[in-house]
Amino acid sequence: MISLVNRIAVVVSILLLQGCQTTAKKPAPPPPPVKPDLSAVMYLRAVFTWWDAEEPFKVVRVSDDLYRSQTKLVADGEYYDFKFADASWSSGMNCGYLTEADEIVIDNGAPVNANCNSAGSYFRFKPKRTGVFYFYFDNRGDQPKVYIERK
């Protein structure tokens, strides 16, 4: 007959072994892919730049994957058409609106979705007042976004 001490030892051993099985660590998920710094290649391109990639309209990095360009615009009741793109209008770097609901950008409004494989779509913005505006390209999430703030 097994003594009480032996029974307790067997139970404790089983519990310890089960505890070891449940504390196994899961492998860490792979880190998200690193996005390139767009400040070296991306421009605000618009009717007011004659759609050229001009140095004064090159984006600056505000924080990780958030970029900004600025310009002064006149509130003349007309829309300003614009995009974010590199100097060559490369696929993956030619960012216009994603859907028609994202076409019109309002200053100090909600961000709209961007499509960076856009050949013909461009954003439209009609300022309510003349002033300096910040144009933001937000690449922090899965879907790039664009928004404008008045300085």
CNS distance restraints for C-alpha pairs under 8 A (distance, minus, plus):
assign (resid   2 and name CA) (resid   6 and name CA) 6.29 0.50 0.50
assign (resid   2 and name CA) (resid   7 and name CA) 6.72 0.50 0.50
assign (resid   3 and name CA) (resid   7 and name CA) 6.40 0.50 0.50
assign (resid   4 and name CA) (resid   8 and name CA) 6.24 0.50 0.50
assign (resid   5 and name CA) (resid   9 and name CA) 6.18 0.50 0.50
assign (resid   6 and name CA) (resid  10 and name CA) 6.21 0.50 0.50
assign (resid   7 and name CA) (resid  11 and name CA) 6.29 0.50 0.50
assign (resid   8 and name CA) (resid  12 and name CA) 6.10 0.50 0.50
assign (resid   9 and name CA) (resid  13 and name CA) 6.08 0.50 0.50
assign (resid  10 and name CA) (resid  14 and name CA) 6.23 0.50 0.50
assign (resid  11 and name CA) (resid  15 and name CA) 6.22 0.50 0.50
assign (resid  12 and name CA) (resid  16 and name CA) 6.10 0.50 0.50
assign (resid  13 and name CA) (resid  17 and name CA) 6.17 0.50 0.50
assign (resid  14 and name CA) (resid  18 and name CA) 6.18 0.50 0.50
assign (resid  15 and name CA) (resid  19 and name CA) 6.08 0.50 0.50
assign (resid  16 and name CA) (resid  20 and name CA) 6.34 0.50 0.50
assign (resid  17 and name CA) (resid  21 and name CA) 6.45 0.50 0.50
assign (resid  18 and name CA) (resid  22 and name CA) 6.45 0.50 0.50
assign (resid  19 and name CA) (resid  23 and name CA) 6.38 0.50 0.50
assign (resid  20 and name CA) (resid  24 and name CA) 6.86 0.50 0.50
assign (resid  35 and name CA) (resid  65 and name CA) 7.51 0.50 0.50
assign (resid  37 and name CA) (resid  61 and name CA) 7.87 0.50 0.50
assign (resid  37 and name CA) (resid  65 and name CA) 7.20 0.50 0.50
assign (resid  38 and name CA) (resid  42 and name CA) 5.55 0.50 0.50
assign (resid  38 and name CA) (resid  59 and name CA) 7.64 0.50 0.50
assign (resid  38 and name CA) (resid  61 and name CA) 7.70 0.50 0.50
assign (resid  38 and name CA) (resid  65 and name CA) 7.84 0.50 0.50
assign (resid  38 and name CA) (resid  67 and name CA) 7.76 0.50 0.50
assign (resid  39 and name CA) (resid  58 and name CA) 6.95 0.50 0.50
assign (resid  39 and name CA) (resid  59 and name CA) 5.28 0.50 0.50
assign (resid  39 and name CA) (resid  60 and name CA) 5.22 0.50 0.50
assign (resid  39 and name CA) (resid  61 and name CA) 5.75 0.50 0.50
assign (resid  39 and name CA) (resid  67 and name CA) 7.12 0.50 0.50
assign (resid  40 and name CA) (resid  58 and name CA) 7.87 0.50 0.50
assign (resid  40 and name CA) (resid  59 and name CA) 7.96 0.50 0.50
assign (resid  41 and name CA) (resid  58 and name CA) 7.48 0.50 0.50
assign (resid  41 and name CA) (resid  86 and name CA) 5.38 0.50 0.50
assign (resid  41 and name CA) (resid  87 and name CA) 7.10 0.50 0.50
assign (resid  42 and name CA) (resid  58 and name CA) 5.93 0.50 0.50
assign (resid  42 and name CA) (resid  59 and name CA) 5.93 0.50 0.50
assign (resid  42 and name CA) (resid  84 and name CA) 6.57 0.50 0.50
assign (resid  42 and name CA) (resid  85 and name CA) 5.32 0.50 0.50
assign (resid  42 and name CA) (resid  86 and name CA) 4.44 0.50 0.50
assign (resid  42 and name CA) (resid  87 and name CA) 7.23 0.50 0.50
assign (resid  42 and name CA) (resid  93 and name CA) 7.53 0.50 0.50
assign (resid  43 and name CA) (resid  53 and name CA) 5.83 0.50 0.50
assign (resid  43 and name CA) (resid  54 and name CA) 7.22 0.50 0.50
assign (resid  43 and name CA) (resid  55 and name CA) 7.85 0.50 0.50
assign (resid  43 and name CA) (resid  57 and name CA) 5.52 0.50 0.50
assign (resid  43 and name CA) (resid  58 and name CA) 4.18 0.50 0.50
assign (resid  43 and name CA) (resid  59 and name CA) 5.44 0.50 0.50
assign (resid  43 and name CA) (resid  69 and name CA) 7.73 0.50 0.50
assign (resid  43 and name CA) (resid  84 and name CA) 5.60 0.50 0.50
assign (resid  43 and name CA) (resid  85 and name CA) 5.49 0.50 0.50
assign (resid  43 and name CA) (resid  86 and name CA) 5.84 0.50 0.50
assign (resid  43 and name CA) (resid  87 and name CA) 7.35 0.50 0.50
assign (resid  44 and name CA) (resid  53 and name CA) 7.38 0.50 0.50
assign (resid  44 and name CA) (resid  57 and name CA) 5.32 0.50 0.50
assign (resid  44 and name CA) (resid  58 and name CA) 6.28 0.50 0.50
assign (resid  44 and name CA) (resid  59 and name CA) 6.75 0.50 0.50
assign (resid  44 and name CA) (resid  69 and name CA) 6.43 0.50 0.50
assign (resid  44 and name CA) (resid  82 and name CA) 7.02 0.50 0.50
assign (resid  44 and name CA) (resid  83 and name CA) 6.06 0.50 0.50
assign (resid  44 and name CA) (resid  84 and name CA) 4.77 0.50 0.50
assign (resid  44 and name CA) (resid  85 and name CA) 6.72 0.50 0.50
assign (resid  44 and name CA) (resid 135 and name CA) 7.78 0.50 0.50
assign (resid  45 and name CA) (resid  49 and name CA) 6.04 0.50 0.50
assign (resid  45 and name CA) (resid  50 and name CA) 7.62 0.50 0.50
assign (resid  45 and name CA) (resid  51 and name CA) 4.85 0.50 0.50
assign (resid  45 and name CA) (resid  52 and name CA) 6.04 0.50 0.50
assign (resid  45 and name CA) (resid  53 and name CA) 6.13 0.50 0.50
assign (resid  45 and name CA) (resid  54 and name CA) 7.97 0.50 0.50
assign (resid  45 and name CA) (resid  57 and name CA) 7.36 0.50 0.50
assign (resid  45 and name CA) (resid  82 and name CA) 5.62 0.50 0.50
assign (resid  45 and name CA) (resid  83 and name CA) 5.33 0.50 0.50
assign (resid  45 and name CA) (resid  84 and name CA) 5.87 0.50 0.50
assign (resid  45 and name CA) (resid  85 and name CA) 6.70 0.50 0.50
assign (resid  46 and name CA) (resid  50 and name CA) 6.19 0.50 0.50
assign (resid  46 and name CA) (resid  51 and name CA) 4.74 0.50 0.50
assign (resid  46 and name CA) (resid  52 and name CA) 7.55 0.50 0.50
assign (resid  46 and name CA) (resid  80 and name CA) 7.30 0.50 0.50
assign (resid  46 and name CA) (resid  81 and name CA) 5.66 0.50 0.50
assign (resid  46 and name CA) (resid  82 and name CA) 4.00 0.50 0.50
assign (resid  46 and name CA) (resid  83 and name CA) 6.24 0.50 0.50
assign (resid  47 and name CA) (resid  51 and name CA) 5.69 0.50 0.50
assign (resid  47 and name CA) (resid  80 and name CA) 6.46 0.50 0.50
assign (resid  47 and name CA) (resid  81 and name CA) 5.85 0.50 0.50
assign (resid  47 and name CA) (resid  82 and name CA) 6.59 0.50 0.50
assign (resid  48 and name CA) (resid  80 and name CA) 7.60 0.50 0.50
assign (resid  49 and name CA) (resid  53 and name CA) 7.55 0.50 0.50
assign (resid  49 and name CA) (resid  54 and name CA) 7.10 0.50 0.50
assign (resid  51 and name CA) (resid  82 and name CA) 7.95 0.50 0.50
assign (resid  52 and name CA) (resid  87 and name CA) 7.60 0.50 0.50
assign (resid  53 and name CA) (resid  57 and name CA) 7.20 0.50 0.50
assign (resid  53 and name CA) (resid  58 and name CA) 7.40 0.50 0.50
assign (resid  53 and name CA) (resid  86 and name CA) 7.14 0.50 0.50
assign (resid  53 and name CA) (resid  87 and name CA) 5.26 0.50 0.50
assign (resid  54 and name CA) (resid  58 and name CA) 6.64 0.50 0.50
assign (resid  57 and name CA) (resid  69 and name CA) 5.83 0.50 0.50
assign (resid  57 and name CA) (resid  70 and name CA) 7.01 0.50 0.50
assign (resid  57 and name CA) (resid  71 and name CA) 7.86 0.50 0.50
assign (resid  58 and name CA) (resid  69 and name CA) 6.52 0.50 0.50
assign (resid  59 and name CA) (resid  67 and name CA) 5.76 0.50 0.50
assign (resid  59 and name CA) (resid  68 and name CA) 5.09 0.50 0.50
assign (resid  59 and name CA) (resid  69 and name CA) 4.81 0.50 0.50
assign (resid  60 and name CA) (resid  67 and name CA) 5.40 0.50 0.50
assign (resid  60 and name CA) (resid  68 and name CA) 5.36 0.50 0.50
assign (resid  60 and name CA) (resid  69 and name CA) 6.45 0.50 0.50
assign (resid  61 and name CA) (resid  65 and name CA) 7.21 0.50 0.50
assign (resid  61 and name CA) (resid  66 and name CA) 6.00 0.50 0.50
assign (resid  61 and name CA) (resid  67 and name CA) 4.51 0.50 0.50
assign (resid  61 and name CA) (resid  68 and name CA) 6.56 0.50 0.50
assign (resid  62 and name CA) (resid  66 and name CA) 5.50 0.50 0.50
assign (resid  62 and name CA) (resid  67 and name CA) 5.35 0.50 0.50
assign (resid  62 and name CA) (resid  68 and name CA) 6.62 0.50 0.50
assign (resid  63 and name CA) (resid  67 and name CA) 7.20 0.50 0.50
assign (resid  64 and name CA) (resid 140 and name CA) 7.15 0.50 0.50
assign (resid  65 and name CA) (resid 138 and name CA) 6.25 0.50 0.50
assign (resid  65 and name CA) (resid 139 and name CA) 4.95 0.50 0.50
assign (resid  65 and name CA) (resid 140 and name CA) 5.06 0.50 0.50
assign (resid  66 and name CA) (resid 136 and name CA) 7.15 0.50 0.50
assign (resid  66 and name CA) (resid 137 and name CA) 6.01 0.50 0.50
assign (resid  66 and name CA) (resid 138 and name CA) 4.58 0.50 0.50
assign (resid  66 and name CA) (resid 139 and name CA) 5.95 0.50 0.50
assign (resid  66 and name CA) (resid 140 and name CA) 6.58 0.50 0.50
assign (resid  67 and name CA) (resid 136 and name CA) 5.64 0.50 0.50
assign (resid  67 and name CA) (resid 137 and name CA) 5.11 0.50 0.50
assign (resid  67 and name CA) (resid 138 and name CA) 6.30 0.50 0.50
assign (resid  68 and name CA) (resid 134 and name CA) 6.35 0.50 0.50
assign (resid  68 and name CA) (resid 135 and name CA) 5.49 0.50 0.50
assign (resid  68 and name CA) (resid 136 and name CA) 4.47 0.50 0.50
assign (resid  68 and name CA) (resid 137 and name CA) 6.23 0.50 0.50
assign (resid  69 and name CA) (resid 134 and name CA) 5.80 0.50 0.50
assign (resid  69 and name CA) (resid 135 and name CA) 5.25 0.50 0.50
assign (resid  69 and name CA) (resid 136 and name CA) 6.65 0.50 0.50
assign (resid  70 and name CA) (resid 132 and name CA) 6.86 0.50 0.50
assign (resid  70 and name CA) (resid 133 and name CA) 5.52 0.50 0.50
assign (resid  70 and name CA) (resid 134 and name CA) 4.46 0.50 0.50
assign (resid  70 and name CA) (resid 135 and name CA) 5.82 0.50 0.50
assign (resid  71 and name CA) (resid 132 and name CA) 5.48 0.50 0.50
assign (resid  71 and name CA) (resid 133 and name CA) 5.64 0.50 0.50
assign (resid  71 and name CA) (resid 134 and name CA) 6.92 0.50 0.50
assign (resid  72 and name CA) (resid 130 and name CA) 7.44 0.50 0.50
assign (resid  72 and name CA) (resid 131 and name CA) 5.38 0.50 0.50
assign (resid  72 and name CA) (resid 132 and name CA) 4.05 0.50 0.50
assign (resid  72 and name CA) (resid 133 and name CA) 6.12 0.50 0.50
assign (resid  73 and name CA) (resid 127 and name CA) 7.35 0.50 0.50
assign (resid  73 and name CA) (resid 130 and name CA) 5.69 0.50 0.50
assign (resid  73 and name CA) (resid 131 and name CA) 5.69 0.50 0.50
assign (resid  73 and name CA) (resid 132 and name CA) 6.26 0.50 0.50
assign (resid  73 and name CA) (resid 133 and name CA) 7.23 0.50 0.50
assign (resid  74 and name CA) (resid 127 and name CA) 7.30 0.50 0.50
assign (resid  74 and name CA) (resid 129 and name CA) 7.09 0.50 0.50
assign (resid  74 and name CA) (resid 130 and name CA) 4.39 0.50 0.50
assign (resid  74 and name CA) (resid 131 and name CA) 6.69 0.50 0.50
assign (resid  75 and name CA) (resid 126 and name CA) 7.12 0.50 0.50
assign (resid  75 and name CA) (resid 127 and name CA) 5.19 0.50 0.50
assign (resid  75 and name CA) (resid 128 and name CA) 5.72 0.50 0.50
assign (resid  75 and name CA) (resid 129 and name CA) 4.97 0.50 0.50
assign (resid  75 and name CA) (resid 130 and name CA) 4.64 0.50 0.50
assign (resid  75 and name CA) (resid 131 and name CA) 7.99 0.50 0.50
assign (resid  77 and name CA) (resid 126 and name CA) 6.64 0.50 0.50
assign (resid  77 and name CA) (resid 127 and name CA) 7.57 0.50 0.50
assign (resid  77 and name CA) (resid 128 and name CA) 7.72 0.50 0.50
assign (resid  78 and name CA) (resid 126 and name CA) 5.94 0.50 0.50
assign (resid  79 and name CA) (resid 124 and name CA) 5.88 0.50 0.50
assign (resid  79 and name CA) (resid 125 and name CA) 5.21 0.50 0.50
assign (resid  79 and name CA) (resid 126 and name CA) 4.43 0.50 0.50
assign (resid  79 and name CA) (resid 127 and name CA) 7.74 0.50 0.50
assign (resid  80 and name CA) (resid 124 and name CA) 5.55 0.50 0.50
assign (resid  80 and name CA) (resid 125 and name CA) 5.12 0.50 0.50
assign (resid  80 and name CA) (resid 126 and name CA) 6.12 0.50 0.50
assign (resid  81 and name CA) (resid 122 and name CA) 6.22 0.50 0.50
assign (resid  81 and name CA) (resid 123 and name CA) 5.59 0.50 0.50
assign (resid  81 and name CA) (resid 124 and name CA) 4.53 0.50 0.50
assign (resid  81 and name CA) (resid 125 and name CA) 6.48 0.50 0.50
assign (resid  82 and name CA) (resid  96 and name CA) 7.82 0.50 0.50
assign (resid  82 and name CA) (resid 122 and name CA) 5.60 0.50 0.50
assign (resid  82 and name CA) (resid 123 and name CA) 5.25 0.50 0.50
assign (resid  82 and name CA) (resid 124 and name CA) 6.38 0.50 0.50
assign (resid  82 and name CA) (resid 125 and name CA) 7.98 0.50 0.50
assign (resid  83 and name CA) (resid  94 and name CA) 7.33 0.50 0.50
assign (resid  83 and name CA) (resid  95 and name CA) 5.72 0.50 0.50
assign (resid  83 and name CA) (resid  96 and name CA) 5.28 0.50 0.50
assign (resid  83 and name CA) (resid 122 and name CA) 5.40 0.50 0.50
assign (resid  83 and name CA) (resid 123 and name CA) 6.08 0.50 0.50
assign (resid  84 and name CA) (resid  93 and name CA) 7.56 0.50 0.50
assign (resid  84 and name CA) (resid  94 and name CA) 6.29 0.50 0.50
assign (resid  84 and name CA) (resid  95 and name CA) 5.08 0.50 0.50
assign (resid  84 and name CA) (resid  96 and name CA) 6.95 0.50 0.50
assign (resid  84 and name CA) (resid 137 and name CA) 7.48 0.50 0.50
assign (resid  85 and name CA) (resid  89 and name CA) 5.78 0.50 0.50
assign (resid  85 and name CA) (resid  90 and name CA) 7.51 0.50 0.50
assign (resid  85 and name CA) (resid  93 and name CA) 5.13 0.50 0.50
assign (resid  85 and name CA) (resid  94 and name CA) 4.39 0.50 0.50
assign (resid  85 and name CA) (resid  95 and name CA) 5.80 0.50 0.50
assign (resid  86 and name CA) (resid  90 and name CA) 6.54 0.50 0.50
assign (resid  86 and name CA) (resid  93 and name CA) 5.75 0.50 0.50
assign (resid  86 and name CA) (resid  94 and name CA) 6.76 0.50 0.50
assign (resid  89 and name CA) (resid  93 and name CA) 6.46 0.50 0.50
assign (resid  89 and name CA) (resid  94 and name CA) 5.29 0.50 0.50
assign (resid  90 and name CA) (resid  94 and name CA) 5.93 0.50 0.50
assign (resid  91 and name CA) (resid 116 and name CA) 7.04 0.50 0.50
assign (resid  91 and name CA) (resid 117 and name CA) 5.16 0.50 0.50
assign (resid  91 and name CA) (resid 118 and name CA) 7.61 0.50 0.50
assign (resid  92 and name CA) (resid 116 and name CA) 4.83 0.50 0.50
assign (resid  92 and name CA) (resid 117 and name CA) 4.85 0.50 0.50
assign (resid  93 and name CA) (resid 116 and name CA) 5.33 0.50 0.50
assign (resid  93 and name CA) (resid 117 and name CA) 6.76 0.50 0.50
assign (resid  94 and name CA) (resid 115 and name CA) 7.70 0.50 0.50
assign (resid  94 and name CA) (resid 116 and name CA) 4.79 0.50 0.50
assign (resid  94 and name CA) (resid 117 and name CA) 5.62 0.50 0.50
assign (resid  94 and name CA) (resid 118 and name CA) 5.58 0.50 0.50
assign (resid  94 and name CA) (resid 119 and name CA) 6.89 0.50 0.50
assign (resid  95 and name CA) (resid 114 and name CA) 5.90 0.50 0.50
assign (resid  95 and name CA) (resid 115 and name CA) 5.20 0.50 0.50
assign (resid  95 and name CA) (resid 116 and name CA) 3.77 0.50 0.50
assign (resid  95 and name CA) (resid 117 and name CA) 6.39 0.50 0.50
assign (resid  95 and name CA) (resid 118 and name CA) 5.70 0.50 0.50
assign (resid  95 and name CA) (resid 122 and name CA) 7.65 0.50 0.50
assign (resid  96 and name CA) (resid 114 and name CA) 5.52 0.50 0.50
assign (resid  96 and name CA) (resid 115 and name CA) 5.45 0.50 0.50
assign (resid  96 and name CA) (resid 116 and name CA) 6.39 0.50 0.50
assign (resid  96 and name CA) (resid 117 and name CA) 7.98 0.50 0.50
assign (resid  96 and name CA) (resid 118 and name CA) 5.55 0.50 0.50
assign (resid  96 and name CA) (resid 119 and name CA) 7.91 0.50 0.50
assign (resid  96 and name CA) (resid 120 and name CA) 7.60 0.50 0.50
assign (resid  96 and name CA) (resid 121 and name CA) 5.05 0.50 0.50
assign (resid  96 and name CA) (resid 122 and name CA) 4.42 0.50 0.50
assign (resid  96 and name CA) (resid 123 and name CA) 5.90 0.50 0.50
assign (resid  97 and name CA) (resid 102 and name CA) 5.44 0.50 0.50
assign (resid  97 and name CA) (resid 103 and name CA) 5.31 0.50 0.50
assign (resid  97 and name CA) (resid 112 and name CA) 7.57 0.50 0.50
assign (resid  97 and name CA) (resid 113 and name CA) 6.15 0.50 0.50
assign (resid  97 and name CA) (resid 114 and name CA) 4.61 0.50 0.50
assign (resid  97 and name CA) (resid 115 and name CA) 5.54 0.50 0.50
assign (resid  97 and name CA) (resid 118 and name CA) 7.56 0.50 0.50
assign (resid  97 and name CA) (resid 121 and name CA) 5.84 0.50 0.50
assign (resid  97 and name CA) (resid 122 and name CA) 5.84 0.50 0.50
assign (resid  97 and name CA) (resid 123 and name CA) 5.82 0.50 0.50
assign (resid  98 and name CA) (resid 102 and name CA) 6.19 0.50 0.50
assign (resid  98 and name CA) (resid 103 and name CA) 7.73 0.50 0.50
assign (resid  98 and name CA) (resid 113 and name CA) 5.52 0.50 0.50
assign (resid  98 and name CA) (resid 114 and name CA) 4.87 0.50 0.50
assign (resid  98 and name CA) (resid 115 and name CA) 4.63 0.50 0.50
assign (resid  99 and name CA) (resid 103 and name CA) 6.86 0.50 0.50
assign (resid  99 and name CA) (resid 113 and name CA) 7.62 0.50 0.50
assign (resid 102 and name CA) (resid 112 and name CA) 5.02 0.50 0.50
assign (resid 102 and name CA) (resid 113 and name CA) 5.83 0.50 0.50
assign (resid 102 and name CA) (resid 114 and name CA) 7.58 0.50 0.50
assign (resid 102 and name CA) (resid 123 and name CA) 7.63 0.50 0.50
assign (resid 103 and name CA) (resid 112 and name CA) 7.76 0.50 0.50
assign (resid 103 and name CA) (resid 121 and name CA) 7.96 0.50 0.50
assign (resid 103 and name CA) (resid 122 and name CA) 6.89 0.50 0.50
assign (resid 103 and name CA) (resid 123 and name CA) 4.85 0.50 0.50
assign (resid 103 and name CA) (resid 124 and name CA) 5.98 0.50 0.50
assign (resid 104 and name CA) (resid 123 and name CA) 5.96 0.50 0.50
assign (resid 104 and name CA) (resid 124 and name CA) 4.87 0.50 0.50
assign (resid 104 and name CA) (resid 125 and name CA) 5.96 0.50 0.50
assign (resid 105 and name CA) (resid 109 and name CA) 7.28 0.50 0.50
assign (resid 105 and name CA) (resid 111 and name CA) 7.67 0.50 0.50
assign (resid 105 and name CA) (resid 112 and name CA) 6.94 0.50 0.50
assign (resid 105 and name CA) (resid 123 and name CA) 6.71 0.50 0.50
assign (resid 105 and name CA) (resid 124 and name CA) 6.04 0.50 0.50
assign (resid 105 and name CA) (resid 125 and name CA) 5.28 0.50 0.50
assign (resid 105 and name CA) (resid 146 and name CA) 7.92 0.50 0.50
assign (resid 105 and name CA) (resid 147 and name CA) 6.53 0.50 0.50
assign (resid 105 and name CA) (resid 148 and name CA) 7.08 0.50 0.50
assign (resid 106 and name CA) (resid 110 and name CA) 7.50 0.50 0.50
assign (resid 106 and name CA) (resid 125 and name CA) 6.38 0.50 0.50
assign (resid 106 and name CA) (resid 126 and name CA) 7.44 0.50 0.50
assign (resid 106 and name CA) (resid 127 and name CA) 7.77 0.50 0.50
assign (resid 106 and name CA) (resid 147 and name CA) 7.45 0.50 0.50
assign (resid 106 and name CA) (resid 148 and name CA) 6.68 0.50 0.50
assign (resid 107 and name CA) (resid 125 and name CA) 7.92 0.50 0.50
assign (resid 107 and name CA) (resid 127 and name CA) 7.14 0.50 0.50
assign (resid 107 and name CA) (resid 147 and name CA) 7.08 0.50 0.50
assign (resid 107 and name CA) (resid 148 and name CA) 4.68 0.50 0.50
assign (resid 107 and name CA) (resid 149 and name CA) 4.96 0.50 0.50
assign (resid 107 and name CA) (resid 150 and name CA) 6.27 0.50 0.50
assign (resid 108 and name CA) (resid 147 and name CA) 7.52 0.50 0.50
assign (resid 108 and name CA) (resid 148 and name CA) 5.99 0.50 0.50
assign (resid 108 and name CA) (resid 149 and name CA) 4.74 0.50 0.50
assign (resid 108 and name CA) (resid 150 and name CA) 6.76 0.50 0.50
assign (resid 109 and name CA) (resid 147 and name CA) 7.02 0.50 0.50
assign (resid 109 and name CA) (resid 148 and name CA) 7.22 0.50 0.50
assign (resid 109 and name CA) (resid 149 and name CA) 7.78 0.50 0.50
assign (resid 110 and name CA) (resid 147 and name CA) 6.77 0.50 0.50
assign (resid 111 and name CA) (resid 145 and name CA) 5.78 0.50 0.50
assign (resid 111 and name CA) (resid 146 and name CA) 5.35 0.50 0.50
assign (resid 111 and name CA) (resid 147 and name CA) 4.65 0.50 0.50
assign (resid 111 and name CA) (resid 148 and name CA) 7.96 0.50 0.50
assign (resid 112 and name CA) (resid 145 and name CA) 5.37 0.50 0.50
assign (resid 112 and name CA) (resid 146 and name CA) 5.37 0.50 0.50
assign (resid 112 and name CA) (resid 147 and name CA) 6.48 0.50 0.50
assign (resid 113 and name CA) (resid 143 and name CA) 6.74 0.50 0.50
assign (resid 113 and name CA) (resid 144 and name CA) 6.04 0.50 0.50
assign (resid 113 and name CA) (resid 145 and name CA) 4.55 0.50 0.50
assign (resid 113 and name CA) (resid 146 and name CA) 6.40 0.50 0.50
assign (resid 114 and name CA) (resid 143 and name CA) 7.17 0.50 0.50
assign (resid 114 and name CA) (resid 144 and name CA) 5.29 0.50 0.50
assign (resid 114 and name CA) (resid 145 and name CA) 5.26 0.50 0.50
assign (resid 114 and name CA) (resid 146 and name CA) 6.47 0.50 0.50
assign (resid 115 and name CA) (resid 144 and name CA) 7.26 0.50 0.50
assign (resid 116 and name CA) (resid 144 and name CA) 7.99 0.50 0.50
assign (resid 131 and name CA) (resid 150 and name CA) 7.17 0.50 0.50
assign (resid 131 and name CA) (resid 151 and name CA) 7.55 0.50 0.50
assign (resid 132 and name CA) (resid 150 and name CA) 6.15 0.50 0.50
assign (resid 132 and name CA) (resid 151 and name CA) 5.53 0.50 0.50
assign (resid 133 and name CA) (resid 148 and name CA) 6.69 0.50 0.50
assign (resid 133 and name CA) (resid 149 and name CA) 5.72 0.50 0.50
assign (resid 133 and name CA) (resid 150 and name CA) 4.44 0.50 0.50
assign (resid 133 and name CA) (resid 151 and name CA) 5.35 0.50 0.50
assign (resid 134 and name CA) (resid 148 and name CA) 5.53 0.50 0.50
assign (resid 134 and name CA) (resid 149 and name CA) 5.15 0.50 0.50
assign (resid 134 and name CA) (resid 150 and name CA) 6.12 0.50 0.50
assign (resid 134 and name CA) (resid 151 and name CA) 6.33 0.50 0.50
assign (resid 135 and name CA) (resid 146 and name CA) 7.43 0.50 0.50
assign (resid 135 and name CA) (resid 147 and name CA) 6.16 0.50 0.50
assign (resid 135 and name CA) (resid 148 and name CA) 4.64 0.50 0.50
assign (resid 135 and name CA) (resid 149 and name CA) 6.76 0.50 0.50
assign (resid 136 and name CA) (resid 146 and name CA) 5.53 0.50 0.50
assign (resid 136 and name CA) (resid 147 and name CA) 5.25 0.50 0.50
assign (resid 136 and name CA) (resid 148 and name CA) 5.93 0.50 0.50
assign (resid 137 and name CA) (resid 144 and name CA) 7.18 0.50 0.50
assign (resid 137 and name CA) (resid 145 and name CA) 6.00 0.50 0.50
assign (resid 137 and name CA) (resid 146 and name CA) 4.83 0.50 0.50
assign (resid 137 and name CA) (resid 147 and name CA) 6.96 0.50 0.50
assign (resid 138 and name CA) (resid 144 and name CA) 5.64 0.50 0.50
assign (resid 138 and name CA) (resid 145 and name CA) 4.98 0.50 0.50
assign (resid 138 and name CA) (resid 146 and name CA) 6.04 0.50 0.50
assign (resid 139 and name CA) (resid 143 and name CA) 7.04 0.50 0.50
assign (resid 139 and name CA) (resid 144 and name CA) 4.60 0.50 0.50
assign (resid 139 and name CA) (resid 145 and name CA) 6.54 0.50 0.50
assign (resid 140 and name CA) (resid 144 and name CA) 7.09 0.50 0.50
